[in-house]
Amino acid sequence: MAYSSHAKRWMTVLVVVPILVVFFLKAPAWVFAIFGAFISAFALFEYFKNFCKTNPPWDLGFLFAVGNSSLIFWAAAIGSFKLLFLVMWLSFFIYASRAMIRFNQGKAGFDLLAKEALSVLYIPCLLSSLVLARSSENGVTWLFFILFLAFISDTGAFYAGKTFGKHKLIPNLSPNKTVEGAVGSIVADIVVVTIFKFTLLPNLPWVIVPILAASAAIATQLGDLFESMLKRSLDVKDSGTIFPGHGGMLDRIDGLLFTGPVAYLFLISF
């Protein structure tokens, strides 16, 4: 069973990754923004179904989230932080109003507000950092850089933990994660940053290499742990089954959601 699951993980990678590579290389920035909005909508579908216990696509909260998500990716595509903040404010006002109406009906209001407002802040706001990176100078290189940082960090953590793991990292959130795995993820990302420094990002200062690698690896692990907290809090195993061996869309991008903004901060700083 373990071998079967492991084989499914790599079969999924071998099928999906080449398609994505060609798409990212050929697609213009605005097409990538539409693609990001689609991924966000899919992840929001899983979020509302599993964590809000609603029935998307018919749930009003989900429809609001998808609409706001589309505006967020539009704002990212045109590089408008003003529009991005306006959409975030709009999202809060919408969900706050829904929560008050629900409370007036004798139902739990704060619980609804917390879950629905978090959906927009958690998924499209964080994921839009990839669109901001793609739309920047040398955007394609940085996009691949961020994706490699998240994927290799996750892979390094998996194999280092499986081979050397003895000390549990945060057992109540993720029993299988170890300190050794976390160290392995940092080492893996140091390799990634070093390779990009030598090849595609020569202007990246050497002093930044270990800082960026450690920050990205920690962010990836935190993203994974954050989704684990949500799932364990609400007794959810996987967000979905779209990717054999990997779970749902949210399971696949959970680390990337945290890695993207961290890497983007380095992009605009150096």
Protein Blocks (a to p, Z undefined) as FASTA:
>chain_A
ZZmmmmmmmmmmmmmmmmmmmmmmmpcfklmmmmmmmmmmmmmmmmmmmmnopacfkbfk
lmmmmmmmmmmmmmmmnopaklmmmmmmmmmmmmmmmmmmmmmnopafklmmmmmmmmmm
mmmmmmmmmmmmmmmghklmmmmmmmmmmmmmmmmmmmmmmmmombdfblmlmmmbcfkl
mmmmmmmmmmmmmmmmmmmmmmlcfklmmmmmmmmmmmmmmmmmmmmmmmmmnopabfbj
kbghklpfklmmmmmmmmmmmmmmmmmmZZ
